[in-house]
Amino acid sequence: CKEAKEFITNLDLDKVVDFRKANSTDVHTLTNFSEETLNILFIDSNHELIGTFAELCWYSPRVREGGLIIIHDTEIPEVRTAINKFLYTHSDFKILLRRKFNKPEMMILRRRFP
């Protein structure tokens, strides 16, 4: 999405980020990534609590230690609730940054080092 690319550019990460648009609920998308291989994962979920929570749970093992999950539209109550539930059940992730650009709010979670 446009906001994601703008967000990445504003953080000076655009030269190291490879954007891949895919359906995150498709099993082929999930199996394309081995565990702990992603430095940055961007999630623009379906904005539902269960769907967002599921995506975070499915893809978080693929994020390396010290890696980031950037989540789009975190001002939506269902998305925010899913993030809170995820953080409660996954203590290896913490909020690193919240940022608002125009309307959509984005949040960055960081996976801790052991």
C-alpha positions as CSV (number, residue, x, y, z in Angstrom):
1,C,0.0,0.0,0.0
2,K,1.0,3.6,-0.6
3,E,1.2,4.4,3.2
4,A,3.5,1.4,3.8
5,K,6.1,2.5,1.2
6,E,5.9,6.1,2.5
7,F,6.4,4.9,6.1
8,I,9.4,2.7,5.1
9,T,10.9,5.6,3.1
10,N,10.5,8.0,6.1
11,L,12.4,5.6,8.3
12,D,15.2,5.4,5.6
13,L,14.6,1.7,5.1
14,D,13.5,1.8,1.5
15,K,16.8,0.7,0.1
16,V,16.8,-2.5,2.2
17,V,13.2,-3.5,2.0
18,D,11.9,-5.9,-0.7
19,F,8.1,-5.4,-1.0
20,R,6.2,-8.6,-1.8
21,K,2.4,-8.3,-2.1
22,A,0.7,-11.6,-1.3
23,N,-2.4,-13.0,0.4
24,S,-1.2,-13.7,3.9
25,T,-3.8,-16.3,4.6
26,D,-2.7,-18.4,1.6
27,V,-0.7,-21.4,2.8
28,H,1.8,-20.9,-0.1
29,T,2.6,-17.5,1.1
30,L,3.3,-18.8,4.6
31,T,5.5,-21.6,3.4
32,N,7.6,-19.3,1.2
33,F,9.3,-18.1,4.3
34,S,11.4,-20.2,6.6
35,E,11.5,-19.6,10.4
36,E,13.6,-16.6,11.5
37,T,14.4,-15.4,8.0
38,L,12.7,-12.0,7.9
39,N,14.2,-8.8,9.1
40,I,11.1,-6.8,8.5
41,L,7.5,-8.0,8.1
42,F,4.7,-5.6,7.1
43,I,1.2,-6.6,7.9
44,D,-1.9,-4.9,6.4
45,S,-4.5,-7.2,7.8
46,N,-8.2,-7.7,7.1
47,H,-8.9,-5.4,10.1
48,E,-10.7,-8.1,12.1
49,L,-9.5,-9.2,15.5
50,I,-9.2,-12.9,14.7
51,G,-7.6,-12.4,11.3
52,T,-5.1,-9.9,12.5
53,F,-4.2,-12.0,15.6
54,A,-3.8,-15.1,13.3
55,E,-1.5,-13.3,10.9
56,L,0.7,-12.1,13.8
57,C,0.8,-15.6,15.2
58,W,1.5,-17.3,11.9
59,Y,4.2,-15.0,10.7
60,S,6.0,-13.9,13.9
61,P,8.1,-17.1,14.0
62,R,9.5,-16.1,10.6
63,V,10.9,-12.8,12.0
64,R,14.5,-13.0,13.2
65,E,15.6,-12.0,16.7
66,G,15.9,-8.2,16.6
67,G,13.6,-8.1,13.6
68,L,10.5,-5.9,13.1
69,I,6.8,-6.4,12.4
70,I,5.2,-3.2,11.0
71,I,1.4,-3.2,11.3
72,H,-0.9,-1.0,9.3
73,D,-4.1,0.6,10.5
74,T,-3.5,0.2,14.2
75,E,-6.0,2.9,15.0
76,I,-8.8,0.4,14.2
77,P,-10.0,-1.1,17.6
78,E,-10.0,-4.7,16.3
79,V,-6.4,-4.4,15.1
80,R,-5.3,-2.7,18.3
81,T,-7.0,-5.5,20.4
82,A,-5.3,-8.2,18.2
83,I,-1.9,-6.5,18.8
84,N,-2.5,-6.4,22.6
85,K,-3.5,-10.0,22.7
86,F,-0.5,-11.0,20.6
87,L,1.9,-9.0,22.8
88,Y,0.3,-10.7,25.9
89,T,0.9,-14.1,24.5
90,H,4.3,-13.4,22.8
91,S,6.6,-11.9,25.3
92,D,9.5,-11.9,22.9
93,F,7.9,-8.9,21.0
94,K,7.6,-5.4,22.3
95,I,6.3,-2.1,20.8
96,L,9.1,-0.1,19.4
97,L,7.3,2.8,17.7
98,R,3.8,4.2,16.9
99,R,3.5,6.6,14.1
100,K,0.6,8.4,12.4
101,F,0.8,9.6,8.8
102,N,-2.4,11.5,7.9
103,K,-5.1,8.9,8.9
104,P,-3.6,5.5,9.1
105,E,-1.6,4.7,12.2
106,M,1.2,2.2,12.1
107,M,3.0,0.4,14.8
108,I,6.4,-1.3,14.9
109,L,7.0,-4.4,17.0
110,R,10.5,-5.6,17.7
111,R,11.5,-9.2,18.4
112,R,13.8,-9.3,21.3
113,F,17.2,-10.9,21.3
114,P,17.5,-13.8,23.8
